């Protein structure tokens, strides 16, 4: 009986240290970023870079846009910016989220694009809420993007408008590593 108790105790201590080690490794993997633009006070804004990935824009049978992120050979990366509105947990169908997603070439050091040129980055805007007929992804064709990339550090500012649906986020300024 003592051997079983000793074995269970040592196993539980082993599992505890493994969780700490895994948590520490996850903290090291998370990229550093700084969002300089204002995030609405009623929500949370996050940004991430998916290195060595590519953005594939597709349409479903109803003509609605969607995307897939696929592996590439060190050619491109995908930037994903999200705004999630804080919603009381007891409120059903109160979720609201906006996203901006675009692809950049890893070799680009400076990028200045405006209006329809934004589509060279496959830029899309996503709006998700209980707003019938006003959710989904839309191509971004109105705006300006200024991006610089040096030593794995990406800085960009983006001003854009979507005419098909209302939007909250219109300007983003951020730095990623």
C-alpha positions as CSV (number, residue, x, y, z in Angstrom):
1,X,0.0,0.0,0.0
2,X,2.9,2.4,0.9
3,X,4.5,1.7,-2.5
4,X,1.2,2.6,-4.4
5,X,0.9,5.8,-2.4
6,X,4.5,6.7,-3.0
7,X,4.1,6.0,-6.7
8,X,0.9,8.1,-7.0
9,X,2.6,11.0,-5.1
10,X,5.6,10.9,-7.4
11,X,3.4,10.7,-10.5
12,X,1.4,13.7,-9.4
13,X,4.5,15.8,-8.8
14,X,5.8,14.9,-12.2
15,X,2.6,16.0,-13.9
16,X,2.7,19.3,-12.0
17,X,6.2,20.2,-13.2
18,X,5.3,19.2,-16.8
19,X,2.4,21.7,-16.8
20,X,4.7,24.4,-15.7
21,X,7.3,23.5,-18.3
22,X,4.6,23.5,-21.1
23,X,3.2,26.8,-19.9
24,X,6.7,28.4,-20.0
25,X,7.3,27.1,-23.5
26,X,4.0,28.6,-24.7
27,X,4.9,32.0,-23.2
28,X,8.2,31.9,-25.2
29,X,6.3,31.1,-28.5
30,X,3.9,34.0,-28.3
31,X,5.1,36.9,-30.5
32,X,5.7,40.3,-29.2
33,X,3.4,43.1,-30.5
34,X,2.5,46.6,-29.7
35,X,-0.9,48.0,-30.9
36,X,-0.5,51.8,-31.0
37,X,-3.9,52.6,-32.4
38,X,-6.8,53.0,-30.0
39,X,-8.9,49.9,-29.3
40,X,-12.6,50.6,-28.4
41,X,-12.9,50.6,-24.6
42,X,-15.7,48.0,-24.7
43,X,-13.5,45.3,-26.1
44,X,-10.1,43.7,-26.7
45,X,-7.8,44.1,-29.7
46,X,-5.2,41.5,-30.6
47,X,-2.8,41.0,-33.5
48,X,-0.7,38.1,-34.6
49,X,1.6,37.2,-37.4
50,X,1.5,33.7,-39.0
51,X,5.0,33.4,-40.4
52,X,5.6,31.3,-43.5
53,X,1.9,31.1,-44.2
54,X,-0.2,32.2,-47.2
55,X,-3.7,33.5,-47.5
56,X,-6.1,31.8,-49.9
57,X,-9.3,33.7,-50.6
58,X,-12.2,31.6,-51.7
59,X,-16.0,31.9,-52.4
60,X,-18.6,29.4,-51.3
61,X,-21.6,28.3,-53.4
62,X,-23.5,31.4,-52.3
63,X,-20.8,33.8,-53.4
64,X,-19.7,34.6,-49.8
65,X,-16.0,35.0,-49.1
66,X,-14.0,32.9,-46.8
67,X,-10.2,32.2,-46.4
68,X,-7.8,29.4,-45.6
69,X,-4.3,29.8,-44.3
70,X,-1.8,27.4,-45.9
71,X,1.9,26.6,-45.4
72,X,4.5,28.3,-47.7
73,X,8.2,28.0,-48.1
74,X,9.4,31.1,-46.3
75,X,7.9,33.4,-48.9
76,X,4.9,35.1,-47.2
77,X,3.4,35.7,-43.8
78,X,-0.2,36.5,-42.7
79,X,-1.2,39.3,-40.3
80,X,-4.4,38.9,-38.4
81,X,-5.9,41.8,-36.3
82,X,-9.0,41.2,-34.2
83,X,-11.4,43.3,-32.2
84,X,-13.7,41.4,-29.8
85,X,-16.3,43.3,-28.0
86,X,-16.8,42.4,-24.3
87,X,-20.3,40.9,-23.9
88,X,-22.0,39.8,-20.7
89,X,-22.0,36.0,-20.5
90,X,-25.7,35.9,-19.9
91,X,-26.5,37.8,-23.1
92,X,-27.2,35.4,-26.0
93,X,-26.3,36.5,-29.5
94,X,-24.5,39.5,-28.3
95,X,-21.1,38.7,-29.7
96,X,-19.4,41.2,-32.0
97,X,-16.0,40.7,-33.7
98,X,-14.1,42.5,-36.5
99,X,-11.0,41.2,-38.2
100,X,-8.5,42.5,-40.7
101,X,-6.4,39.8,-42.4
102,X,-3.7,40.3,-45.1
103,X,-0.6,38.7,-46.5
104,X,2.8,40.2,-47.0
105,X,5.9,39.0,-48.7
106,X,8.7,38.2,-46.3
107,X,11.1,40.0,-48.7
108,X,9.2,43.3,-48.6
109,X,11.1,46.0,-46.7
110,X,8.7,48.9,-47.5
111,X,5.2,48.7,-48.8
112,X,3.0,51.6,-49.6
113,X,-0.4,50.7,-51.1
114,X,-3.7,52.5,-51.6
115,X,-7.2,51.7,-52.8
116,X,-7.4,48.7,-55.1
117,X,-3.6,48.1,-54.7
118,X,-4.5,46.7,-51.2
119,X,-5.7,43.6,-53.0
120,X,-2.1,42.7,-53.8
121,X,-2.0,41.7,-50.1
122,X,-5.3,39.8,-50.4
123,X,-6.7,42.1,-47.6
124,X,-10.1,41.1,-46.2
125,X,-12.3,42.6,-43.5
126,X,-14.5,40.3,-41.4
127,X,-17.6,41.4,-39.4
128,X,-19.3,38.8,-37.2
129,X,-22.4,39.5,-35.1
130,X,-26.1,38.8,-34.9
131,X,-26.7,41.3,-37.7
132,X,-28.7,39.6,-40.4
133,X,-27.2,40.2,-43.9
134,X,-24.3,42.2,-42.5
135,X,-21.8,39.5,-41.5
136,X,-19.0,37.8,-43.3
137,X,-15.8,38.7,-45.1
138,X,-15.4,41.5,-47.6
139,X,-12.5,42.6,-49.8
140,X,-10.8,45.8,-48.7
141,X,-10.4,48.1,-51.7
142,X,-10.6,51.6,-50.0
143,X,-7.7,52.7,-47.8
144,X,-4.0,53.1,-47.3
145,X,-1.4,50.7,-46.0
146,X,2.2,51.8,-45.0
147,X,4.4,48.9,-43.9
148,X,8.0,48.5,-43.2
149,X,9.9,45.3,-42.3
150,X,13.4,45.0,-40.9
151,X,15.2,42.4,-38.8
152,X,11.9,40.4,-38.3
153,X,10.2,43.5,-37.0
154,X,7.1,44.6,-38.9
155,X,5.5,48.1,-38.4
156,X,2.4,49.2,-40.2
157,X,-0.4,51.7,-40.3
158,X,-3.6,51.0,-42.1
159,X,-6.6,53.3,-42.7
160,X,-9.5,51.7,-44.5
161,X,-13.3,51.8,-45.1
162,X,-15.8,49.2,-46.0
163,X,-18.9,50.4,-47.9
164,X,-20.9,47.2,-47.7
165,X,-21.3,46.9,-43.9
166,X,-20.9,49.1,-40.9
167,X,-17.5,49.0,-39.2
168,X,-16.0,50.1,-35.9
169,X,-12.3,49.6,-36.6
170,X,-11.1,52.0,-39.3
171,X,-7.5,52.6,-38.4
172,X,-4.7,50.3,-37.2
173,X,-1.2,51.1,-36.2
174,X,1.0,48.3,-34.8
175,X,4.4,46.7,-34.5
176,X,5.1,43.0,-34.5
177,X,8.1,40.9,-33.9
